[in-house]
Amino acid sequence: MSMLAKARSLIVPFRFALVGAVNTLIGLLIIYALVWAFHVHDVLANAVGYAVGMAVSFLLNARWTFSFRGPLRPAFWRFITINLIGYLTNLAAVSFSLYALSLNSYIAQAIGVLPYALATFVGFKYFVFIDDNEARVCRREMQSSNLT
C-alpha cells in the first residue's frame, strides 16, 4: 500500500474520532449551560445536551466523515439503532470490567469507550451511511438468514 493510500485510509477514522470529540464537547457545554445559567434540572439538561450531541454527530458523520449523500430520514433511524447497539456494547464492557474483573469505576468507564467506538464506527460505515439500494440488499440478506 502506498503512503498516499495509507493516509487516505486513516482519514475516515480520524474524522469519526474528531466528530465524537466535537459532539461530546457540544453536548457537555449545553448540559453545563442549562444547569448553571438556567437552573434546569440535571436529568432534563442531560437529555437536551445528549439529544443535541446526537444530532451533531448524525449530521457531521453523515456529511463529513462518511460523505453520505443519500436520504437522511432512513439513515437517521439506522443511526439510532446503531447507537443503541453501541450503548449496549459499552454497558456490557463496563459491567464486565466492574463486576467480573473488579476494576476501578473510572478505568471500567474508560474501557467501555473502545467497544462503543468500534461498534458505532463499523455500524455507521456498513449499515447507516450506505445508499438505500445497499440498505435494501442488506435487509433482505438479514431476513433470509433469519428464515433459514
Secondary structure as the mmCIF struct_conf table of DSSP 4:
data_model
#
loop_
_struct_conf.conf_type_id
_struct_conf.id
_struct_conf.beg_label_comp_id
_struct_conf.beg_label_asym_id
_struct_conf.beg_label_seq_id
_struct_conf.end_label_comp_id
_struct_conf.end_label_asym_id
_struct_conf.end_label_seq_id
HELX_RH_AL_P HELX_RH_AL_P1 MET A 3 PHE A 38
HELX_RH_AL_P HELX_RH_AL_P2 ASP A 42 LEU A 60
HELX_RH_PI_P HELX_RH_PI_P1 ASN A 61 THR A 65
BEND BEND1 PHE A 66 PHE A 66
BEND BEND2 GLY A 70 GLY A 70
HELX_RH_AL_P HELX_RH_AL_P3 LEU A 72 SER A 95
HELX_RH_PI_P HELX_RH_PI_P2 PHE A 96 ALA A 100
BEND BEND3 LEU A 101 LEU A 101
HELX_RH_AL_P HELX_RH_AL_P4 SER A 105 GLY A 123
HELX_RH_PI_P HELX_RH_PI_P3 PHE A 124 VAL A 128
BEND BEND4 PHE A 129 ILE A 130
HELX_RH_AL_P HELX_RH_AL_P5 ASP A 132 LEU A 147
#
